[in-house]
Amino acid sequence: MYTIYGIKNCSTMKKAFTLLDELGIEYTFHDYKKSGIDANTLQQWVDTLGLDIVMNRKGTTWRGLSEAEQAEANTVAGALELMQGKTSAIKRPILSDGKGTLICGFNEDEYRKLA
């Protein structure tokens, strides 16, 4: 069983849900806008994928930060704190099997390999 992490009203998330359903892949949805995200999970994602993959530096949340806040978020500790406080700063979706497989962002080819 997979867990897909993200924000419900995101167009990329909707594409991911549609494809997972089409492929018959069972999943649960973790809306980190409503449920938050714990520091250990974020740390595991950063350790596995790297900060540059997990942190969303293209979105409006990032652009709305001051230069000082952006500089602080360039450290792992600062980035983890930012992503926990402003979950929109996490790229989405993140798909996890709970055993080490992580796919960050919507990648149709990678999703199809799971079926």
ABEGO torsion letter per residue (X at the ends): XBBBBEBAABAAAAAAAAAAAAAGBBBBBBBAAAAEBBAAAAAAAAAAAEAAAABBAABAAAAABBAAAAAAAABAAAAAAAAAABAAABBOBBBBAGAGBBBBEBBAAAAAAAX
